[in-house]
């Protein structure tokens, strides 16, 4: 046995096996049973012994606080959260909703854990990455489609020691990690400041507050997290930034990623993103959703070409989207500020860049964004596409015939 995680896995296996034989034990009872099977008085003693062995055989990833805390937990499929950022999330899994209920009944803190594979519907400890964050819950609101919108703010990084379902809710044992003392990184921050301006221009990223933040902040860790939150990266690359605990090293990794050749956004798609945000702003919506984006994609040359190749009813699709935005999103109307893209909006934008790379496009187009929207199966946008004749299979076939390439 290598460490406490093996004991946790044994306890989980034991619990599942007993459940199959109509014998129900709690998570804590299964831990105690495994401890006794291994000749140790209780779980606390076994955990201490295993942690001591681990310290003797391997260097820890960071200096850790000694107290492990138990938190309600939410697994994230396509989002890597960072401290000091606010995230609107849309929750559909029952175990996640139950975890949120537990958090709202307590200290309003929840562990956000990043899934290794988005397709896993009921993740276990092996299915989530080691580093997550503790977030503060700000709002929880039920939506008409049966899902829930939850607004969270990231607080701090933690190392997960366990992740399991208990009493129908996800729970995680986690311990805070130390990021150490930040070194002077003035020159590195200055270079990232300059390169990130070019990066946002190439990718059509609208970040009206970022430059003021740079002017007022000299904390390398905060600056690194703020930039990482806004970068368009695959989940694995973004997670590596979250898991890089040393602030200066995190900045260095960001600088290297900013220096990589980036897939530019086509002029048409940049206009489409601005139009989607304008659709939200005109309605005084707090967030720009996938439905705002899809409404803009109807007028995007490349995306609309793919939809017409699918024999889509674009007039009906437009009518359905306008009705949804005007009637069903009244709960996100606000009188102040500009609309912020939802996490789903940003996920689609990131997947669009990856799809453009896979297809060999010189720039990201609205057609790539249309394809990137299909995995968001719980969204009204995906449902409306299906209702009006646009499926992933038909769209893929149209793009394979050359429909949707940048038209200039």
Buried (B, 14 or more C-beta within 10 A) or exposed (E): EEBBBEBBBBBBEBBEEBEEEEEEBEBEBBBBBBBEEEEBEEBEEBBEBBBEBBEEEEEEEBEBEEEBBBBBBBBBBBBBBBBBBBBBBBBEBEBBBBBBBBBBEEEBBBBBBBBBEBEBEEBBBEBBBBBBBBBBBEEBEEBEEEBBBBBBBBBEBBBBBBBBBBEEBBBBBBBBBEBBEBEEBEEBBEBBBEBBBEBBEBBBBBBEEBEEBBEEBEBBBBBBBBBBBBBBBBBEBBBBBBBBBBBBBBBBBBBEBBEEEBBBBBEBBBBBBEBBBBBBBEBBBBBBBBBBBBBBBBBBBBBBBBBEBBEBBBEEBBEBBBEBBEEBBEEBEEEEEBBBBBBBBBBBBBBBBBBBEEBEBEBBBBBBBBBBBBBBEBBBBBBBBEEBBBEBEBBEBBBEEEBBBBEE
